[in-house]
Amino acid sequence: MRKFFPFVDWMPEYHKSYLVKDLVAGLTVGIILIPQGMAYAMVAGLPPVYGLYASVFPLLVYMFLGTSRQLAIGPVAMDSLLVAAGLGALAITGVENYIAMAIFLAFMVGSIQLMLGFLRMGFLVNFLSRPVISGFTSGAACIIIFSQLKHLLGVDIARSSKMHELTYNVLQKVGDTNPYDFAIGVIGIIVIVVLKKWSKKIPSVLIVVVLGVLAVYLMDLQEYGVQIVGEIPKGLPSFKLPDFDFEKGMALWPMALTLALVGYLETISIGKSMEDKNKEDRIDANQELVALGASNIVGSFFQAYPVTASFSRSAISGDAGGKTNGFALFSVIMVVVTLLFLTPLFYYLPNAVLASIIMVSVFGLIDFGYPKTLLKYRKDEYVVLMLTFLITLFVGIKEGVLIGVLISLLLMVYRISKPHFAVLGRVRGSDYYKNINRFGEDIEIRDDLLIVRFDSQLFFGNKNYFKKKLMQEVNAKGNALKGVILNAEPMNYIDSTAANMLISVIEELHHRDIQFYIAGAIGPIRDIIFSSGIIEVLGKDYLFVRTKEAVACFNNPESIRETNQKIAHQTGFL
């Protein structure tokens, strides 16, 4: 029960002392969730009320199925932008059809996450490397900020998920800016930023919402063209099955898969960072997929669009002292009360205020420090980050993720196809054998003996590289060379293709009157050496536990070989 329903783990042990902390955390998160949910729904191209719908049932489902005690689930900027980008690429006519597609997308995202969770495939998120995520997140954040300029300027600007198109559309309309909308938005940004720097405990978002509503109501700013949220439907979301359509599913599945993986990555990343901060270890990666999947599926039955974990609200729940998943119940109660009784209060809420909330929240997603670090120390990964960033900006959101992952995998393949190859020598006055290029004059170099180390598994993808590097060093030694020792300590696998290559190399060296030795092979490698036929051409007498023993055998073959066999049989090395 605890494995499939994590609430069984904390609910029986719930203390009265937890109630106050969960209450404070839940209400604090709820205060932020209501305006944020409405704002993020606008990012997704949906009416603001759908942000509130997405903040009810998904939160309740995660409360029972999630393994993190502090994660706050609900609408977030990244997923909202992905929804807008995915649906914006389709020819959808009418608001009702757009809403239906967003809800159906939530069902698809949830189904993918649930399936991956049941199949225990949470490891797939490991293919989204940090450079890819950083580049994608920063690019998406820039697009979100630019997409909100239409509300900040108070003009109708055509939607797009590409930066150059957005910039062009903004420049076309900037002359029609409504000064009242612009002033409200800029003041909202300044107030939020100043209050956050002053104290993070101040509900800056709520203050800006209240001030915006009062300003419009008291000064009749809507008469001056200020765009407001307007009437929000009162009442809870009703139960309704998503509009299932095979053709729609085929068109949406690439975006649904992207949303499923990106949303899961956000959840795991935030959850792990929260656990590290609290020195806990509760998160089950596969159960989180199940929890997210179930949250999105159930949410789609109650008119919610895709949800995932929010970094800002999760941080707030942690800072407020939330002890269990139960804090989400109080956040839901606040949203329900708002939907039932308080929606008229948001009638005069300016869209510019929601835009200011989004722009400040999303600006924090732009990572400035990490690219600088990569540029200084890891230029190859910096290239991956920048390519992902630029593709996200100018080609598309989905393409940014997919091409970024592809580039990361290609970089990984390149690295393992050309791993580190080192020539070793004995450090003077010791039995240590180190890289001659790193230790320089402290290394003894011999013309009659070559010691090499290959810092990777040996397989079909790098076998030619290994042979090329080895034969280059062998040929450089010339006729003086009499022995080659392969330090196999870093190697953990040799496939059949590489084993055949190694057999041919050993035979070629023997033909040239050069003896071959293998030292330091771990158990699995020794098994392969014996099962692949390498031992037949190598000979058992030339397999050693340590490099220094192989060197000693090379120096004095007869006496050392007998000692080595005795040690090998005693230790079970053979």
N, C-alpha and C positions, 0 to 999 in steps of 0.2 A: 504494500500500500504506500509506504514512504517513497518507494522508487518511482511510482507512477503518479502519485498524488502528494507532492511535497508538503502541502498544508497539514498533513497528518503529523509531520515532524514538529511543527511549531505550535499548532493550535492546542493540543492537550497540555503543553507546558506554558501556556500564556499566563503571565502574571498580571495582577492588577496594576503594578507599577508601570507596565508597558503601555497601558491604555492612554495615559496622559501624553506620553511621548509620541505614540502613533497618531493620536488625535491632532496634536500640534503639527506633526509632519504632514499628515493628510490634508489638513486645512490650508497649510502654507503652500503645498503643491497645488491644491485646488484653486487657490487665488491666482496662481500663475497659469495654471492649465486652461482656465476659461478664456482669457483673452488670447493666449498663445494658440489654443485649439482653433479659435475663430480665424486668427491671422493665418495659420498654416493651411486652413481649408481654402483661403483665398489664393495662396501660393499654388495649390493643386488645381485652381480654376473652378472651385466649388463654392456654393453659398456658405457663409460663415457658420450657419447652424450645423453643417455636417462635421465641423471640427468638434462640436459638442457631442454629436451622436457617436463619434469615434472615441469619446472619452468616458463612455459608460460601460457597456458590456465587455469590450476587450480588456479593460482594467480588472473587472471582476473575474474573468476567466484566468488571467495571468496571476491574480492573487492566490488562486487555488493550485495552479499548475507550475508556476515559476519557482526556481530554486534560489533566486537572489532575494535578500530581505530589503534592499534599498532601491531596486530598479523601479523607475516610474515609466510606465508604458502609456502610449498615446500618440497623437499626431506629432510629427517632427518635420523640420524644414527639408531635410534631404529626401525623405520618402515623398513628401508633398511635391517637390520639384520633379522627381522621377515620374510620379503620376501624371503631372502636367506635360512632361516631355513625351511620355509614352502615348498618352491619349491625344496630344496635340499633333502627333504624326499621322493620326487616322482621320479619315473624312467623316467626322461626326457632326450631324446637324441637330440643333436644338439642345437646350440646357438639360431637359429631362433625359435624353439619350446619353449625354455626357455623364450625368450623375449615375445612370444605370451601368455604364461601362466602368466607372470608378469603383462601384460596389462589386461588380463582377470581378474586377482586377484584385480586390481584396480577397475574394474567395479563392482565386487562383493562387495568389501569393501564399495564403494560409495552407492550401492543399499541398503545394510544393514543400513548404517548411515541415508540415506534418509528416509527409512521406519521407523526407530526408531524415527526420528525427527517428521514425520507426525503423529505418534502415541503418541507423547509427552512422550517418554520413556527415557529422558535424566537422570532420577533418577537412572538408572541401573549402571551408573558409580560410584554411591556411594558404591557399593559392592566391589570396588577396594580400599581397605583401604590403608593408607599411608605406614604401614609396608610392605604390599605386593608390592606396587609400588616401594618402596625404595629397597627392596631385589631383585625384578625383574630387575629394572633399573641397579643396581650395577652389578648383574650377567651378564646381557646383555652387559654392557659396557666392562667388562673383556673379554668376548668372541669377541667383535668387535676389541678390541686392539690386541688380539692374532691372529685374522683372518688377520690382516694387516701385520703381521710379514713376510709373504711371499713376500710382496712388499718391506719391509724394508731390508730383507736379499737378495732379488733378486733371489729367488729360487722358483721352482714350488712345492707348498705344497698342499696336498689334503684338500679340504674344509670339514668343519664339524661345527656343532652348539653345540658340547659338549666339555667341557674344557679338559678332559683327552685325548680325541682323538686328539684335536688340539695340545696339548702339546707333545704327542707322535709323531705326524707328523712333528712338528717343530724340535724336537730332532733328528729325522731321517735325516733331511736335513741341519741342522745347519753347518755341515762341508763343505757344498757347497756354503757358503755365498759369495756373490759378494761384495768385500770391497768398491767398488765405490757406489753401491746402498746403502750400509749400512752407509757410510759416508754422503751421500746426505740426507738420512732420519734423521740421528741423528742431523746433523747441522740444518736441517729444524725444528726439534722439539725444539732445543735450541734457535734458532732465534725467533720462535713464542712465546715461554714462556718468554724470556727476554724482547721482545718488549711489550708484554701484561702487564708485571709487570711495565715496564717503563711508558707506557701510553696506555690506552685502545682505545684511539682515533687513534692510528697508525694502518693502515691496514696491520697488520703483515702477514696475510694469502696471500694477494696480493703480498707483498714484497718477500715472500718465493717462490711463483709461478714464479715471474719474474726472481729471482736469479737462480732458478732451470732450467728454460728454457735457460737462457743465458749460464749457466755452461755447459750444454749438447751441445748446439749449437757451442759455441766458442772452446770447448776442444774436440769435437767429442767423447763424452763419450759413445755414443751408440755403438761405435766400441769396447768398453771394456765390453760389455755385459749389460750396463745399460738399464733397461726396460723403455720404453717411451710410452706415450699415443698413438702416431702414428696419422694416418690420421683420422680426425673427419669429418663425412659427413656434407657438407655445405647445408644450407637451413632449412626452418621451417618444423616442423612435419606435415605430410600430414594427411588428414581425412581418417580414416579407422575403420570400425566396429571391436570390439574385436572378437576373435575366440570363439564364444559361443559353449559350449559343456557340455551336462548334466553330463556325467561321470566325466569330469574335475571339474565341479561345486561341485559334491558330495565329491570329494577328497579334494577340497580347502576350503569348507565352515567353518571347525573349525578354520583354520588360518585366513580366512576372517573375521570371527566374532571377533577373538582376535585382529586383526589389527584395526577393526572398533572401538572397545571399548578402546583399548590402545591409538590409535590416537586421539580419542575424549577426553580422559582423559588428554592427553598432552595439547591439545588445551585449554580446560577449565582451567586447572591448570595454564598454562602460562598466559592466558587472565585475570584470577582473580588476579594473582600476579601483573600484569601490572596495572590493575585498582586500586588495593590497593595502589600502589605506586603513582598513579596520582590522587587518591581520586575521582574516577569515578564509575559509576554503570550503564553500558550499556549492558553488555553481557546477552544475552538470551540463556540459555542452550539448549533448543530445537531447536532454530533457528540456533545455531552453528552446530548441527547435520545435519540440512538441508543444510547449506552452505558447510560443509565438504563433505557430500554425493554428492552434485551437482558438487563440484570441482573434486572429484575423478571420477565420471561418465563421465563428459565432458572431463577430462584429458585422460581417457581410449580411447576416440574416436580419440585422437591426440597423441597416442603412449606414454603416461605417465604411470608410475607405481605409487603405492599408496603414497599419500602425507599427511602431517599434519602440525601443527605449529612447528616452530623451536624456542627454547628458546634463543639461542645466537643471531639469526637474529632479533627476536622480541625485545630483549633488545637493540640491535643496533638501530633499528628504533625508539624506545622510547628515547634513549639517543641523537639521531640526531635531535629530535624535531618534528617528524612526527605528523601532526595534524589530518589527516583523512586516510581512507582506500585508498585514491588516490595515496599514496606513492608507492603502489604496481605497478602502471602503469609504473612508471619510472624504477623500477627494471625489469619489463617485457621488456621494450624498450632496456635495456642494454643486456638482454639475446638474444633478437631478433637480435640486431646488431651483437652480437658475433656469432650467428648461421649463419647469412648471409655473414659476412665479415671477422670475426676474428678467425675462427676455425683453419686456417693454423698456427696462432701464438702458438697454444697449441700442435703442432705436436711434439715438442721436450720436452714437459713437462714430467719429470720423474714420474713414478708410486710411487717412494719412497717419493716424495714431497706430493702427494695426501695422502699417508699413514700417513705421519707426521701430516698433517692437521687433519685427522680423529682421530688419537691417542690423540692429544692434546685436541680436541673438546670433545671427548667421555670421557676422563679421568675426566672431570668436572662432569660427571653424577654419578660417584661413590661417594656415601654418607658415609662419615666417622663419622660425628658428631652424626647423628640421632641414629644409633645403640648403640653408647655409652650412650646416654641419656636413651634409652629404657632398656639397661642392668642395669642401675642404678635405674630406677624408675618403669619400666613396663616389668618385665622379661617374662611374658606370650606373650606380643607382640614382644619382642625381639626374642623369639623362632619362631614366625610366620615369622618374617623378615629373620632369618637365614635359615629356612627351604626353603622358597621361593628362597633365594639366591643360596643355594646349589642345589636345584632341577633344577633351571635355568641353573646352570653351568654344571651339570653332567648328567641330564636326558634330558632336552630339553627346548627350549624357551617357546613354547606353554604350555607344562606341568607345567612350573614354575608359569605362570599366573593362570592357572585353579586350580592347587592344592593349590596355595597360597590363592586364593579366597575361596576355599572349607575349608581350615584350619581356615581362619578368621571367616567364617560363623559358623563353629563348635564351635569355641571359644566363639562367641556371644551367641549361643544356650546354651552352658555350663553356661555362666554367668547369663543368664536370668532364667535358671533352678535352680540356686542356688544363688539367690540375697541376699543382706544384710538383716539380721534379727537381730533386736536390742531389748533388754529389757530396758525399761525406768524407771526412778525414778525421784522424784521431787528434783530440786536443792534447797538446804536449803535456807529458807528466801525468796522464790520466788514462782511464779506460773508456772515456766518453767519445762518441763519434758524432760530429756536428757538421752542419752545412759549411762548406769551405768558403762560400761567398759572404757568409755572415761573420765568421770568426777570423778570417784573413791569416795573419802571420802566426796566430796561435795554433794553427792546424798543420799537422805533418802530412805532406802529399807524397804519394808513392807512384812511380811510373809503372810498376809491375802489378798493381792492384787497384781496381775501381770499385768503390762502394756507392750505391745509389739508393735513394728512398723515393717512393711514389706515394704521394699523400692523397690517395683516393682509392675507391674500388676500381678494379680493372675489368672493363666490359667492352662490348663491341663498339661503343661510342668513342672510347679513348685508346683502344689497343694500338692503332697506328701511330698515335702521338707518342705513346710509351716506347714503342719499338724505334721510332725515329730518333727520339731523344737519347735512348740507350745506345744505339749504334753510332750516333754522333760522338758520344763520349768514348766509346770503344775505339773508334777510328782515330780519334784525337790522341789516344795513348800510343798508337802504332804497334810495332812488333814487340815492344818491351812488355806489353800487357800479358799477364799469365792467369789472372783470376778476376771474376766479377761477383760481387756480393750484393744481393737484393735485400735491403732492409724492408721487411713486409709488415712491420708493426702497424702502420696506419691503414693497411688494406683490410677490408672486411668482407670482400666478395670478389670472386673471379668467375665470370660466366664462361660458357663452353667455347664461344668464339675467341675470347681472350686466352683461354687455356691452350687452345690449339696454336695461337700465336706464340705463347710462351714456350711451348714445346719446340716449335720451329726455331726460335731464337736460341734456345739452349743447344739444340743440335748444330746450328750454324757456328756457335761459339766453340763447341767441342771440335768441330771440323777445323777450326782455326787454332786448335791446341790451347784454348782458353777454358779454364774450369769455371763452372757456375755454382754459386752457393745461395741458399735462401736462409735468412735469419729472422727471428722474432715473429714468425707467423702465429696468429691466434688460432684457437681450436677450429672454428668454421673454415678458415683458410687451409689448415692442415688437412681437414676432411676432403676439401676440393682437390688439393694437391695429390692425394692418394686415389680419389675416385675418378679423376679426369685423365689419368695417365701421365701426369707431369713427373710423378715420382719415378716412373720407369726410365725416363731419360736423365733425370736429375741424379738419382741414386740416394738411398736413405742416409748414406754417410755424409751427404752434403746439405742436410737439413738441420739447422741449429736453433737453440733457444735464444741466444744473444749474439750480437754482431761481433763482440770481442772473441767469442769462441770460434766463429767462422774465420776470423783473421788468424787466430792461433793455429787452426787447422791448415790454413793456407801456408803459414810459415813453417809448420812442422807436421805434415799430413799424417804420418804413421802414428806418432805417440798421441796426438790430440784426438784422432778419430776414435781410437779405442776408449779414451776417457769420455768422449762425447756420447758414445753408444751406451756406456754404463749409466751416465747421468740420465739419458733419454729414457731408458727402460725403467729406472727408479722413479722418475717423475711422471711416467706415462705419456711423454711427449710424442712418442711414436705409436 
